[in-house]
Every structure is written in C-alpha cells, then in structure tokens.
Amino acid sequence: MHITSHAAQRFLQRVMNKSSYTPMDVDFAMRYLTKLFMDVVPNSRARPIVVPGFENFRAIYRENAIVTILPKGVRYV
C-alpha cells in the first residue's frame, strides 16, 4: 500500500497536532504510516479505513494508496 505525501502531512497536522514540519518530518511520517498499514488489507477500491492505534481518525484509501487522513466525524466525498 502506497502512502502519499499529502496523507503524511495530514497525519502530522491532524493526529500529531504539528503546525509546522520539515520535509524530513514528512518522510518519517510516510515511513511510520507504511509500517502502520503493513498488515491492513482493504476489501474494496475506495473506502475509509480506521488508522491503527488512532481510532478517532480515518484514512481514505483509493487505488492502492492512502490519500488523506481525516478526524472520525468528518465525511469525505
């Protein structure tokens, strides 16, 4: 499963509450999310997935990639 840099940035902003971050932070977040979603097997082409370890957040999965991360109550169209 591929993690986009947008998803890593949203992980840092929304989950880790960082308002500023470096490209190195984004790279570390991408690596962390890759390991976090290693055992997750989605059952459709596009759907929200609960972020393992962070139950209040959902990752939006499309075309074999995590596109973004949203808080649990936000709807994604």
N, C-alpha and C positions, 0 to 999 in steps of 0.2 A: 504494500500500500504506500502510495506517494503522499508526502506532506508538503503542501505549498508554503511558500514564504509568508503569504497572507495569513494562513492559519497559524503559523508560528508567531507572527506579530500580534494577532488577536489573542493568542494564548498568553503572551506576555502582558498585554493590556488588560484583558478581562479577568483572567484567572490569577495572575501574579500581581495585578494592580501596579504595573510599572508604567509611568507616563513617558519616560524616555529610555531608549535602549540602543545599543550599538549593533552593527552587523554581526559581531561575534555572539551577542546575546541571542539574536535570531537564529544563528547557526546551531547554538547549543539547544535552543528550544526545538528546532527541527529534529535534531538527533534524539532528544528526550521523547518527543511525540512519536517518532519512528519506533523506539523501543516500547513505548506505552501501548501502541496499537499493533504490536507484532503478532499477538495471539488473537486479535479480533478478526472475525470472518463475517463480513456483511452479507446479508441474504437478498439484496436487491441492488440495482444500479445506482439509485439515488435515494438517500434517506438519512435522517438524523441518527446519530449513534451517541450514547452516553459516553463521556470521556472517563475511562477507567481511573478510579481514585478521586475523581472530581464529579460527584453525582449531580451537582447543581448546574453543570454545563453540558451542552451537546455539541458534537462535531458534525458538520454537514459533509456527507460523503457523496461524491459524484464521480463517475467514470474512473474508479480505482484511485481516487485521491481525496484526501481531507481538504476541503476548500476553505472553511472558516469555522470558528468556534463561537457559539452564542450562549448566553445565560438560558437556563431552563425554560423560563416563561415566554421567551421571545419566539414569535412564529417566523418561519423562513419561507419565502415564496420562490 
